[in-house]
Amino acid sequence: MYNLLIKGTKRKAGDTLSGRAQIFQDIISAILRGDADGVLKSISSGLQIGMSADEILEEAMIPATVQTLDKYQGADFYIPDVINASHAIEAGLFALKPYIKKGLHKRRKIVIGTVEGDIHDIGKNLVALSLSYAGFEVVDLGVNVSPAEFVRSVEQHRPEILAMSALLTTTMGEMARVIKALEKHHLRKSVRVLVGGGPVTREFAESIGADAYASSAREAISIAQSLVSRSNERERDCAC
């Protein structure tokens, strides 16, 4: 059983959750039990009382996604319970999409791909799916992506984060080549680089000049959120 903690919720002794806090609780609970209809019903109730799509995303959808990943970490991703939870998250995001501020997607765009010479995609797909569920706009380049392709995508999409995966020790070095290519095209300072994959380590990430390393899809969400927050703070400081 998971204890669901809703940030900013205050309860009196003996009281049950009510109003906004109850809706956050209901959405998270519905996702964890794979109840898509329950998610949609609670989101509808929230929108009807004036809750914004952004706060529902931040206070319910993202926490539920992280808890789902944590709950099934180490298990086969395609087991029925995980599939049901994924469908519940998809349903919620689809319902919220028309109401989410356009600026949110622009602020949270991520380009992701498996580096050149590597055709492994299970881990990369899970990270891409998880980031999408957590509210990011994900541009998935697929596998065997060359440095030139990464550069073109950064130029075209202007993401805040470039995420790279490598599942082979023989392809890890491609991550360094991508970073050098970004530097050559004067794009390195415009994007944060997040790396991960079976053989990749935090020490390796630091050695090639990446901004961050994630060991799992669950960790990728929190790190991506942190990178975005730091970028936004930096932009505000520059604007002052």
N, C-alpha and C positions, 0 to 999 in steps of 0.2 A: 504493500500500500504506500502510495506517495503522499507526502504532506505538501499541499499546494499553497505556497506563500504568495499572496498578492501584494505587490509593492504599493505602499501608500494606504493600505486598508486599515481602518481602526474599528475595533469591535468592543462593545461593552460586555461585561461579564454576563454570561447566560444568553446573549443575543446571537441570532444567526446572521449570516451575511445577508445584506439587502442592497437593492439598487445596483449601482455600477459594479461594486465589488462582487455581488452575486453573479452578475452576468459574466465577468471575467472568470470566476470560479466555474461556472457552468460550461463555458467554452472549453476551458482547459480539461475539465473532467470528460466532456464529450469526445474530445480528440483522443485522450488517453484510452478510452474504451472503444474507439473506432466508430463513433456514432455521428455520421455526416449530417443526418437530419437534425440531430440535437444541436450541432454546431450552427447550422443555418438558422434554426429557430432562435437561438440565443443571440446571434448577430443581428437578426431582424429586430429583436426586442431592444437591443442596445441602440441601434440606429433610430428607432422610434422614440426613444427618450432623449435623443440629442447627443449621443456619444459619437465621437469622430471615428472614422475608419482607421486613422493613424494610431489612436490610443488603443483601439481593439487589437491592432496588429502588435503594438509594442507591449501591451500589458497581458495579452492572452495568447495570441497566435505564436509569437516568438518563444515565450516561456514554455508553451506546450510542445513546440517542436524540439526544443532542447531536452525536455524531459522524456519525450518519445525516443530520441536518439540515445539518451542515457539508459533508458529502460531496456532497450534491445541491443545495447552495445555488445558485440561479440557473438550475436546470434545471426542466423541466416536472414539477410535483409528481406527476402521474399516470403517469409512465413506469413500465414493469414493475418495474424494480429498486427504485424507491421504494415501490411498492405491496407488493412482497414483504417489504421491510424493515418496513413499517407493519404487515402481517399478523403478522410475527414478534413485534413489540412488543406488539400486541394480545393475542396468544396468551399471552405471558409475563405481562402484567398480569392477564389473566383467571385464570390459574393461581395468581397470588399473592394475588388479591383476598380470598379467604376467610381468609388468614393475616395480612393486614396489620392492625396495631393500629387499632382504631376511632378512637382519638384523632388518628391521623395525618391522616385525612380531614377531621376537624373543624378541625384546625390549619391545613390547607392548602386551604381552600375559596376559589374564585375565581369572581366573577361577571363575565361578559364580554358585550359587545354593540357593534354599530355604531350610532353616534349618529343622532338624528332627522334626517330629510331625506336620509339616505344609505342606499342599498340594496346597496352593494357588500359582498360577504361572503367572497370567496376568501381574502384575507389574514387576516381574522378567524377563518375556519374553520381555517386552518392553525395559527394561534396556539393556538386552543382545543384542537385535536387534539394539538398538541405538548405543551401543558401537561398534558393528560390522560395522555398517554404517560409524562410525567415524574413522575407520581404525585399530581397535584393533582386535587381534585374540582371539576369545571368546570360552572358553571351558565350555559349559553349562551342569552342572551335574543334572539338573532337580529339582524335589521337594523331600521333606522328606529325605534330605541328612544328614547322621550321621557325627559326628566329625571325626570318623575314615575314612570315605569316603573323606572328605575335606582334611585330612592329606595325604591320598594316592595320591590324585590328585595333591596336591602341590609338593609332592615328585616326581611324574612322569613328570609333565609338567613344573615345575619350573617357575611359573608365576611371574610377578612383582606385580600383584594385586590379592587378593582374595576378591570377592564381595559376601556378604550374604544378603538374604532377609528374613523377617519375617512379616507375616500379622496378627498374633495373639499375644495378650499380654502374652498368656500362653507359647508361643514358643520363645519369645525374649531372654530368658535366655540361649537358646541353642547357641547363638552367643558367649557368654562368655565361654561356654564349648569348642567351637571350638578353640578359642584363647588359652585357657589353654592347649588343645591338641597339638597345634602348638608349644607352649613353651616346653612341655614335650618332643617332638621329635626334639627339637633344630632347628625348622624351622621358628620361629616367626620373627627373624631378617632378614630373607631372603625375606619376602613378606609383602606388605602393605595391610592392611585390611580395606575395605570399606563396610559400612553397610547401610541398608535402609529398608523401609517398613512402612505401615500404622501407627502402634503404636510406631515405633522407633523414637527417638529424638536425637538431637545433644548431649544433656546432658547424655543420656543413652550410646551413643557411646563412649563418653569420660570415663564414669564410668567403662566400661568393657575393656578399653585399645585399642579400635579400632583407626586406624589412621585417618579416615574421615567418614563423614556422608553425604548422598545425599538424598534430599527430593523428587527428580523427576529424570526421565530419562535424561532430558536436563541438570540438574545439575551434574548428574553422569559423563557425558562426560567431562565437564570442570574440575571436581575434579580428574578424572582418568588421564587426561592430566597433571595436576599439580603434582600428585603423581609420574608419570613417569619422569617428568622433574627433580624433586627433587632427584629421585633415580639416574638418569644419572649424575647429578651434583655431587652427593656423590661418585659415582664410579670414576669420573674424579679426584676428590680431593684425593681419596685413591691411584690412580695410579701415582700421582705426587711425 
